[in-house]
Amino acid sequence: MLLTLLVVFLSVSVLAVEPFGANVLQNSSVRNPADPATSNAAMAGNITGLTVTGFTTTQSWQGYFGNITGTIQLADATDNVMYNWSLLSPKGEIYSSTNNSINWNYIQCLNFNADGTYASDIGNAGETSLYGTNLSILESMFGINATDQDAPNNTFTLTGTQEYGFGLTHNLFYTNNLEFDKGECLSTHLFAGEHNVSDGKFQEVLLYEPESRSVVFTSILDQNAVGFDVKPHDFQMLVLENGHGTDVATTPYYFWVELE
């Protein structure tokens, strides 16, 4: 007897692969200690010239670093997994924001020169914000003065330059199937190795989501690259945090990863 097998394919919408929330385990949280005071012998009647060198801790930035493990999986809406592929050193991006709900369909480059009117910016997905949060708004949000040496515009530029950045730009990357070309967004390169220089690794980009008016700090993953402490890391990241004046409150940051 001949049996006829009828297979019915259901038409479904094709969705972009958006970043997933990340499980974060804090290993340590430290800061550099204050240097001890040095002395100079004072003698009545003398006038003494001094050359003074000192360091102070930033009151505008928090640093994160670490390693990422994960899986690429094929699963249904209730997280029943049909198949997965383990990744010991994945490629992709890690994202962080003070907002825990990001609409990844509208993600775009943050623009320090946006007009700040918050007119609809959703049409600029995958491009650069025109109407959203700008530099002055961002500074106000985190208690930063425009003249501060560690202000955002002295940290992130279109060439990725900071003190030892040598004009490096970020690589091409994708977020939620939106393409961001090489050097399209504001970016910086964090230090690597024992000489406090940037070597093209640890690229960080500033993204923006207009629906929630959220700044999204974005680090492009490196696989076991030598980091600031001469140890292997998959990412290093700066995020803004207000520690000026009497502000000692902490700021919760939420994390997502998009793995390749």
C-alpha positions as CSV (number, residue, x, y, z in Angstrom):
1,M,0.0,0.0,0.0
2,L,1.4,3.4,-1.0
3,L,1.2,6.0,1.8
4,T,1.2,9.7,1.0
5,L,3.0,11.9,3.5
6,L,1.6,15.4,3.7
7,V,4.0,17.9,5.1
8,V,2.6,21.4,6.0
9,F,5.0,24.3,6.5
10,L,3.8,27.1,8.6
11,S,4.8,30.6,7.5
12,V,6.4,32.6,10.3
13,S,8.1,35.9,10.5
14,V,11.8,36.0,10.2
15,L,13.3,37.7,13.3
16,A,16.7,39.2,13.8
17,V,18.9,37.5,16.4
18,E,18.9,40.1,19.2
19,P,21.3,40.3,22.2
20,F,20.3,38.1,25.1
21,G,20.6,39.0,28.8
22,A,23.8,37.8,30.3
23,N,24.3,36.1,33.6
24,V,27.0,38.1,35.5
25,L,29.1,36.8,38.4
26,Q,31.2,39.4,40.1
27,N,34.7,38.1,40.8
28,S,36.2,41.1,42.5
29,S,35.9,44.9,42.6
30,V,38.9,47.0,43.4
31,R,40.4,50.5,43.0
32,N,43.9,51.8,43.0
33,P,45.2,52.8,46.4
34,A,46.1,56.4,47.3
35,D,49.8,57.1,47.0
36,P,51.6,58.0,50.2
37,A,52.6,61.6,50.8
38,T,56.2,62.6,50.2
39,S,58.0,65.3,52.2
40,N,60.3,68.3,51.5
41,A,62.5,69.9,54.1
42,A,61.4,73.5,54.7
43,M,63.8,76.1,56.0
44,A,62.7,79.5,57.1
45,G,63.7,82.2,54.6
46,N,64.0,79.7,51.6
47,I,61.9,79.8,48.5
48,T,61.7,76.3,46.9
49,G,60.5,75.3,43.4
50,L,58.8,72.0,43.2
51,T,57.8,69.7,40.3
52,V,54.8,67.7,41.5
53,T,53.4,64.6,39.8
54,G,50.3,62.9,41.1
55,F,47.5,60.6,40.2
56,T,43.8,60.6,41.2
57,T,41.0,58.1,40.6
58,T,38.3,59.1,38.0
59,Q,35.0,60.2,39.4
60,S,33.2,59.5,36.1
61,W,33.9,56.0,35.0
62,Q,33.6,52.4,36.2
63,G,35.7,49.7,34.5
64,Y,34.6,46.1,33.8
65,F,36.7,43.2,32.3
66,G,36.4,39.5,32.1
67,N,35.9,36.3,30.1
68,I,32.8,34.9,28.5
69,T,31.6,31.4,27.9
70,G,28.3,30.5,26.3
71,T,26.4,28.6,23.7
72,I,24.7,29.1,20.4
73,Q,21.4,27.2,20.6
74,L,18.3,26.2,18.7
75,A,15.4,26.4,21.1
76,D,11.7,27.2,21.2
77,A,9.8,30.0,23.0
78,T,9.9,28.1,26.3
79,D,13.6,27.5,26.1
80,N,13.4,23.8,25.2
81,V,16.7,23.2,23.4
82,M,16.8,21.1,20.2
83,Y,20.5,21.5,19.8
84,N,23.4,23.7,21.0
85,W,27.0,24.5,20.3
86,S,29.3,25.3,23.2
87,L,31.6,28.3,22.8
88,L,34.7,28.5,25.1
89,S,35.9,31.7,23.6
90,P,33.1,33.2,21.6
91,K,33.1,36.2,19.2
92,G,30.5,38.9,19.2
93,E,29.7,41.8,21.6
94,I,28.9,42.5,25.2
95,Y,26.5,45.3,26.0
96,S,25.7,47.3,29.1
97,S,23.2,50.0,30.0
98,T,21.5,51.5,33.1
99,N,18.1,50.6,31.4
100,N,17.1,46.9,31.7
101,S,14.8,47.0,28.6
102,I,16.4,47.8,25.3
103,N,14.5,47.7,22.0
104,W,17.3,46.3,19.8
105,N,15.4,47.0,16.6
106,Y,16.2,50.7,16.8
107,I,19.8,50.5,18.0
108,Q,22.1,53.2,16.5
109,C,25.4,55.1,17.1
110,L,25.3,57.7,19.9
111,N,25.9,61.2,18.5
112,F,27.5,63.8,20.7
113,N,26.1,66.4,18.3
114,A,22.5,65.2,18.2
115,D,20.0,68.0,18.7
116,G,18.6,66.6,22.0
117,T,14.9,67.2,21.0
118,Y,14.1,63.5,21.2
119,A,12.1,63.7,18.0
120,S,11.5,60.3,16.5
121,D,14.9,58.7,15.8
122,I,13.8,55.1,15.1
123,G,14.3,55.6,11.4
124,N,18.1,55.8,12.0
125,A,18.4,52.2,13.2
126,G,21.9,51.0,12.2
127,E,23.0,54.5,11.5
128,T,23.7,57.6,13.8
129,S,21.2,59.3,16.1
130,L,20.1,62.8,15.0
131,Y,17.7,63.8,17.7
132,G,18.6,61.9,20.8
133,T,20.9,62.3,23.8
134,N,23.9,64.5,23.0
135,L,27.1,65.3,24.9
136,S,25.7,68.0,27.1
137,I,22.8,65.9,28.2
138,L,25.1,62.9,28.9
139,E,27.4,65.1,31.0
140,S,24.4,66.4,32.9
141,M,23.2,62.9,33.6
142,F,26.5,61.9,35.2
143,G,27.5,65.2,36.9
144,I,30.4,65.8,34.5
145,N,31.7,69.3,33.6
146,A,32.5,70.0,30.0
147,T,36.1,70.9,31.0
148,D,36.7,67.6,32.9
149,Q,39.7,65.8,31.4
150,D,37.9,62.5,31.8
151,A,34.7,63.7,30.0
152,P,33.1,61.4,27.4
153,N,34.3,63.4,24.4
154,N,37.9,63.1,25.7
155,T,37.4,59.3,25.9
156,F,35.3,58.4,22.9
157,T,35.9,59.9,19.4
158,L,35.1,58.8,15.8
159,T,38.7,57.7,15.5
160,G,38.7,55.8,18.7
161,T,41.5,58.0,20.1
162,Q,42.4,58.4,23.7
163,E,45.8,59.3,25.2
164,Y,47.7,56.4,23.6
165,G,45.1,55.3,21.0
166,F,47.0,56.4,17.9
167,G,43.8,57.0,15.9
168,L,42.5,53.4,16.0
169,T,38.9,52.9,14.9
170,H,36.5,50.1,15.8
171,N,36.0,47.1,13.5
172,L,32.8,46.4,11.5
173,F,30.3,44.6,13.8
174,Y,26.6,43.6,13.8
175,T,23.9,44.2,16.5
176,N,20.5,42.6,16.0
177,N,21.4,42.1,12.3
178,L,22.1,45.8,11.9
179,E,25.5,46.5,10.4
180,F,27.9,49.2,11.8
181,D,30.8,49.9,9.5
182,K,34.4,50.3,10.6
183,G,34.8,53.6,12.4
184,E,31.1,54.6,12.1
185,C,30.4,55.0,15.8
186,L,32.1,56.9,18.7
187,S,34.7,54.5,20.1
188,T,37.8,54.0,22.2
189,H,40.4,51.4,22.7
190,L,41.2,50.3,26.3
191,F,44.8,49.6,27.4
192,A,46.5,46.2,26.8
193,G,49.7,44.8,28.0
194,E,52.2,46.1,30.5
195,H,53.0,49.4,28.7
196,N,49.5,51.0,29.0
197,V,49.0,51.3,25.3
198,S,46.2,50.3,22.8
199,D,47.1,47.6,20.3
200,G,43.8,47.4,18.3
201,K,42.2,45.1,20.9
202,F,39.5,45.9,23.5
203,Q,37.4,48.2,21.3
204,E,34.5,49.8,22.9
205,V,31.6,51.6,21.0
206,L,28.9,54.0,22.2
207,L,25.4,53.0,21.0
208,Y,22.0,54.5,21.6
209,E,18.4,53.2,21.7
210,P,15.9,56.0,21.1
211,E,12.7,54.5,22.3
212,S,14.0,54.3,25.9
213,R,16.7,57.0,25.4
214,S,19.3,54.6,26.6
215,V,23.1,54.8,26.1
216,V,24.4,51.3,25.4
217,F,28.1,50.7,26.1
218,T,29.3,48.1,23.7
219,S,32.6,46.1,23.8
220,I,33.6,44.0,20.8
221,L,34.9,40.6,22.1
222,D,38.5,39.5,21.8
223,Q,39.5,35.9,22.4
224,N,41.9,35.7,25.4
225,A,43.7,38.9,24.5
226,V,46.3,40.3,26.9
227,G,44.5,42.9,29.0
228,F,45.5,45.9,31.2
229,D,46.7,43.6,33.9
230,V,48.8,41.4,31.5
231,K,46.2,38.6,31.9
232,P,44.0,37.1,29.2
233,H,40.5,38.6,28.9
234,D,37.7,38.5,26.3
235,F,36.5,42.1,27.0
236,Q,37.3,45.3,28.8
237,M,34.7,48.0,29.2
238,L,34.2,51.6,30.5
239,V,30.8,52.7,31.7
240,L,29.8,56.1,33.1
241,E,29.1,56.4,36.8
242,N,28.7,59.6,38.9
243,G,31.1,59.8,41.8
244,H,31.4,63.6,41.9
245,G,31.0,65.7,45.1
246,T,29.1,63.9,47.8
247,D,27.6,61.3,45.4
248,V,28.6,57.8,46.7
249,A,25.5,56.0,45.5
250,T,26.0,53.0,43.2
251,T,24.5,52.6,39.7
252,P,23.0,49.3,38.5
253,Y,24.1,48.2,35.0
254,Y,22.5,45.5,33.0
255,F,24.4,43.2,30.6
256,W,23.6,41.4,27.3
257,V,25.7,39.3,25.0
258,E,25.4,38.6,21.3
259,L,27.5,35.6,20.4
260,E,28.8,34.3,17.1
